[in-house]
Amino acid sequence: RTSKLDLWSSPTKNGRQTPTNRKAPDTELDIVLTSLAKARKLAPRDPAVAATVLWKIAKDLTVHSQQLTNMRAAIETTQECLHRMVDRPELRGAKGSAAVWSARSLLKTTLECDLVAARLLWPSDKQAAAAQYVRALCRYMGIEPRVISELAATHEIREMSARAAEIAKEIPRKFAKSEDVLQALDALEETASAQLASVASEPSILGAKRGLAVYLLQHAFATDKQSPDTAYQTVLTATTSLRALNLQYLANDCVTLIIDHHMSQPDARIQVARAVTSSLTESDFIRARELLQTYNYQFEEPWSRFMANVVDKAINADIRWMSERAMNEWQSIVRDSLQNNCQVYELVQATLTAYLEPYTWYVPKKLLDC
């Protein structure tokens, strides 16, 4: 008796080819397509076997660029089988069956399959694909998609981060193996990136904040799994992605998380200085002041203390100080602080030179020789 899993071979009887009215497939692709048709018919009766075969077929079809329609069919039917087994454990195959799915292998394969479906959908409908990414991620993590929407609706960055930390701790999935944690982190990053990319052509604050929400969940998840370097890189990726969308204020908000959690990283100070100078250049004085107040509360340094003064003078429109005294005071700070982070001081120097130029005829030469 031929096993259900043996869908790659033509039927045989007594070791000889069974006569049929159709010509036997003569290429590998013909065999794959024949197997696809058989497996799709089997799916309603035996999702465990059908999903096993269809997932292999989908992978085999990736090398055939002209078979996109058939690949979609394989992926969609595989999804249906996997989702049924997730909801109904009795369909996962009994011990001794032709195919048996453990809870772990089912969840991992379901995530992979759902992500492939989202990637296939992406070229034709980015918004729908972005939503598919969120559903795939939430199904794997064991949370509801509305959790992401609620997180995105949070206004203040620290509040959003705190809520993300709570969600990360409440995730019902147990990630006992490191490869499961890595798969979750990869899925989080791909989902967050998709949310931002989906609004690149038509900028949307809601879409951007949905991407930021997923990045913050990734940051919280990595922190919860004792991966501080990954958590820090997540903040940097979110910051870079938001700046690419010209959402400077959201990008600069993210730097608050660096101040709160990651000042031990080697380039943390330059990230803070970049956010402060960017806010000043954009005349976003309130955000610059908030960043400096947060930073100076724990890590005050000569450059940050001086920049706080610059921001206050700018808010109060103290033109005389900015035209007559600002650069002299900065020169004094530089002379006394050459042992500090050279990159930070060069960045502040360049920003001040450009920002104060309208207020003075004198544009100072480079003060640092690092």
FENDA-V294448 format. One record per backbone hydrogen bond with DSSP energy under -0.5 kcal/mol. NH is the residue of the N-H (numbers start at 1). CO is the residue of the C=O. If there is no record, write none. Layout:
nh;co
NH;CO
NH;CO
//
This chain:
nh;co
6;3
7;5
9;6
13;16
16;13
18;11
31;27
32;28
33;29
34;30
35;31
36;32
37;33
38;34
39;35
40;36
41;37
42;38
43;39
45;42
46;42
50;46
51;47
52;48
53;49
54;50
55;51
56;52
57;53
58;54
59;55
60;56
61;57
62;58
62;59
63;60
64;61
65;63
67;64
71;67
72;68
73;69
74;70
75;71
76;72
77;73
78;74
79;75
80;76
81;77
82;78
83;79
84;80
85;81
86;82
87;83
88;84
91;88
92;89
97;94
101;92
102;100
106;102
107;103
108;104
109;105
110;106
111;107
112;108
113;109
114;110
115;111
116;112
117;113
118;114
119;115
120;116
121;117
122;118
123;119
124;121
125;121
129;125
130;126
131;127
132;128
133;129
134;130
135;131
136;132
137;133
138;134
139;135
140;136
141;137
142;138
143;138
147;144
148;144
148;145
149;145
150;146
151;147
152;148
153;149
154;151
160;156
161;157
162;158
163;159
164;160
165;161
166;162
167;163
168;164
169;165
170;166
171;167
171;168
173;141
175;173
176;174
180;177
181;177
182;178
183;179
184;180
185;181
186;182
187;183
188;184
189;185
190;186
191;187
192;188
193;189
194;190
195;191
196;192
197;193
198;194
199;196
200;197
208;204
209;205
210;206
211;207
212;208
213;209
214;210
215;211
216;212
217;213
218;214
219;215
220;216
221;217
222;218
223;219
224;220
225;221
226;223
227;222
231;227
232;228
233;229
234;230
235;231
236;232
237;233
238;234
239;235
240;236
241;237
242;238
243;239
244;240
245;241
246;243
247;242
248;246
251;247
252;248
253;249
254;250
255;251
255;252
256;253
257;254
258;254
259;255
260;256
261;257
262;258
265;262
268;265
271;267
272;268
273;269
274;270
275;271
276;272
277;273
278;274
279;275
280;276
281;277
282;278
283;280
284;279
285;283
288;284
289;285
290;286
291;287
292;288
293;289
294;290
295;291
296;292
297;293
298;294
298;295
299;295
300;296
305;301
306;302
307;303
308;304
309;305
310;306
311;307
312;308
313;309
314;310
315;311
316;312
317;314
318;313
319;317
322;318
323;319
324;320
325;321
326;321
329;325
330;326
331;327
332;328
333;329
334;330
335;331
336;332
337;333
337;334
340;337
345;341
346;342
347;343
348;344
349;345
350;346
351;347
352;348
353;349
354;350
355;351
356;352
357;353
359;356
360;356
360;357
363;361
364;362
//
